[in-house]
Amino acid sequence: MEPVTTLTAILIAGATAAAKGIASEGGKECYKALKSKISDWFGSHQAPEGEMALARIENDAETWAKPLEKSLAETNAEGNAEIMELARLLHEAIQNSPQTVEGLSKFNINMSNCKVGVIGDKVKINTINL
């Protein structure tokens, strides 16, 4: 994954966790710091589209993800060490919070000692032993 795509994904995960109220305290602080740094970055690089996308990402991540990623790429935000360190810290905070990970997961399946049957064309099943 490209660094700007990774940065965007982490920022959206933080925004989504904040909007859903599932972020840990550390996650909230990391997200606020990253959002503030990126807002300043956009301001110093005359990127009003990026500022708008960043301001609206919490309310509608699906609509604003691409414009945000485009502005991050155009301003080379992934080249800023402080932004990337804050993104790393936010990612770490999200990964270390089971409540946040579960709340952000599209599918959360917990199965043990069970059999699964699947019917369909070209079905492929991979098993993982944990």
C-alpha positions in Angstrom: 0.0 0.0 0.0 1.3 3.5 -0.9 2.2 5.6 2.1 -0.4 8.2 1.3 -3.1 5.5 1.1 -1.9 4.1 4.4 -2.0 7.6 5.9 -5.5 8.2 4.6 -6.7 4.8 5.9 -5.3 5.5 9.4 -6.9 9.0 9.4 -10.3 7.6 8.4 -10.1 4.9 11.0 -9.4 7.5 13.6 -12.2 9.7 12.4 -14.6 6.8 12.3 -13.7 5.7 15.8 -14.1 9.3 17.0 -17.5 9.7 15.3 -18.7 6.4 16.7 -17.4 7.2 20.2 -15.4 4.0 20.3 -11.9 5.4 20.4 -9.8 5.0 23.5 -8.6 8.1 25.3 -5.1 7.6 23.8 -6.7 7.1 20.4 -8.7 10.3 20.7 -5.6 12.3 21.6 -3.6 10.8 18.7 -6.4 11.5 16.3 -6.8 15.1 17.4 -3.0 15.7 17.1 -2.9 14.1 13.7 -5.9 16.0 12.5 -4.5 19.3 13.8 -1.1 18.7 12.2 -2.7 17.8 8.8 -5.0 20.9 9.0 -1.9 23.1 9.6 -0.1 21.3 6.7 -3.0 22.0 4.4 -3.1 25.6 5.5 0.5 26.1 4.8 0.2 24.4 1.4 -2.9 26.4 0.3 -5.0 23.3 0.0 -8.6 24.4 0.9 -10.0 21.2 -0.7 -8.0 19.2 1.8 -9.1 21.3 4.7 -12.7 20.8 3.7 -12.3 17.0 3.3 -10.6 16.8 6.6 -13.3 18.8 8.4 -16.0 16.6 6.9 -14.4 13.1 7.1 -16.0 12.2 10.5 -19.5 12.8 9.2 -19.1 11.1 5.8 -15.9 9.1 5.3 -17.2 7.4 2.2 -17.7 10.7 0.3 -14.6 12.5 1.6 -12.0 9.8 1.6 -10.9 10.3 -2.1 -10.7 14.1 -1.9 -8.7 13.8 1.3 -6.3 11.3 -0.2 -5.9 13.4 -3.3 -5.0 16.5 -1.2 -2.6 14.5 1.0 -0.9 13.3 -2.1 -0.8 16.7 -3.8 0.8 18.3 -0.8 3.2 15.4 -0.2 1.9 15.0 3.4 3.3 11.5 3.6 6.8 13.0 3.2 6.4 14.9 6.5 8.0 12.9 9.3 5.9 14.4 12.1 2.6 13.6 10.3 3.8 10.0 9.7 4.8 9.6 13.3 1.5 10.8 14.5 -0.2 8.4 12.1 1.9 5.5 13.4 0.9 6.4 17.0 -2.8 6.6 16.0 -2.5 3.2 14.3 -0.9 1.7 17.3 -3.6 3.2 19.6 -6.3 1.7 17.4 -4.6 -1.7 17.3 -4.1 -1.8 21.0 -7.8 -1.1 21.8 -10.0 -4.2 21.3 -13.1 -2.1 21.6 -11.9 0.1 18.7 -10.8 -2.8 16.5 -14.1 -4.6 17.0 -16.1 -1.4 16.4 -14.2 -0.7 13.1 -14.4 -4.3 11.8 -16.8 -4.9 9.0 -17.1 -8.5 10.0 -16.5 -9.9 13.4 -16.9 -13.7 13.5 -16.0 -15.8 16.5 -16.3 -19.5 16.0 -14.8 -22.5 17.7 -15.2 -26.2 17.3 -17.7 -25.9 14.5 -18.3 -27.1 10.9 -19.1 -24.8 8.1 -20.7 -25.7 4.8 -20.5 -23.5 1.7 -22.5 -23.8 -1.5 -21.5 -21.9 -4.6 -19.4 -21.6 -7.8 -15.7 -21.4 -7.4 -15.8 -21.4 -3.6 -12.4 -21.4 -1.9 -12.1 -21.9 1.9 -9.0 -21.2 3.8 -8.7 -22.4 7.4 -6.7 -20.8 10.1 -5.8 -22.6 13.3 -5.5 -20.2 16.1 
